[in-house]
Amino acid sequence: MTTTPAPDPASIPFSVDPERTARILLAAAIEPGNIDLGRLIRTHGAITLLRLLFTDAASLPHTDFAALTRLRDRAVPLLTTEHTTGILQAIRDADLTVITPSDHCWPHQVNDLGDAAPIVLFARGDRELLTEPGLTGICGARAATGYGAYVATELTEGLVAHGDVIVASGSYGIAADAHRAALTAGGKTIAVLAGGLDRPYPSGHHDLFDRIVRAGGLLLSEAPPTLAPTRWRFQRRSRLLAVLTHHIVIVEAGARSGTLRLAEYAAELGTPLGVVPGPVTSAASTGCHMLIRDHGATLVTGPADVIALEHTNTVTSERSDYPALNSLTALKADWEDDPHLTPAQRRTLHALSDEETQDALTQAARTVQDTFYSLFDTVRSDTTQTLLTRHSADT
């Protein structure tokens, strides 16, 4: 096949880390959340994948050629020298930090998204906040009422006093109220944006975004600079918020609010969800009431209820004499008691970081939980069929 030369990450200006640069270029050419992209990076690495887009990969083993072809069709037209150097220049001009999975501050919880996980994150501000244990999402309607703004402020102030980092979308309404309240209370806050950080959206919050950074907070995006927010990128931002935070509170949401999509993502990912009720006459709280009534969201009336959510993010056993499935303490105790482990294997395991071990343990626990819930589905299905059969026999 006839191809054009691949951009060489090692030869592009400002590149001191070819793997990091390759991830930037791939993110600039292919929309976040592309499963083909995630799978091929996992198989080949970003540098090799970038070159595969421009070369014949027929002799390379373990290559998904259909996926590679799909990526070529999307990426190659955008991977011009002008475009790629422009992206890297924009990163430098905006003084952005590029975070990849090899960095110590990479938020490992995003790996729960599997092959749809971010391949790179762009940041402005204190990226160490991503490693904080109390990342609390506060979300809600853009057209917030006075009641919603008051509750968001009160919740945020209490959570900041507790030491939580407030995570929100930087949008108008409840999110902005939460950011401002965190700053006023002397806390830290993270704004997760849908577009590139060189022109953060909404533009009307330019001063707010600068305040967040100056106060030691963080602006974060999955989108490279120069990319404008789109409907798809807003959805991806919601999913990133849901997986990044340790628990989420929705303050106000109408019956058709986009915030309800965030609640769906939280449910899919197992992120504990709290919801603030509102006046029964308020359309701005209809979605909140639906989440509480129909979807089992935890009712939140103050900071103490949100703090209690922090203790629900473990996968627990029905038997009280069993520890949580993702208990790190219990796992390490098992290592000491396991007669099948050699002393060398125990030393290897104990030398691992708690972060890596907890990440693997939580993934395994969620797999067990999914299997457990699927058995519940079978029980309900079998019960339904039994009743129908019985009813049919009786009639």
Disulfide bonds with the S-S distance in Angstrom:
none
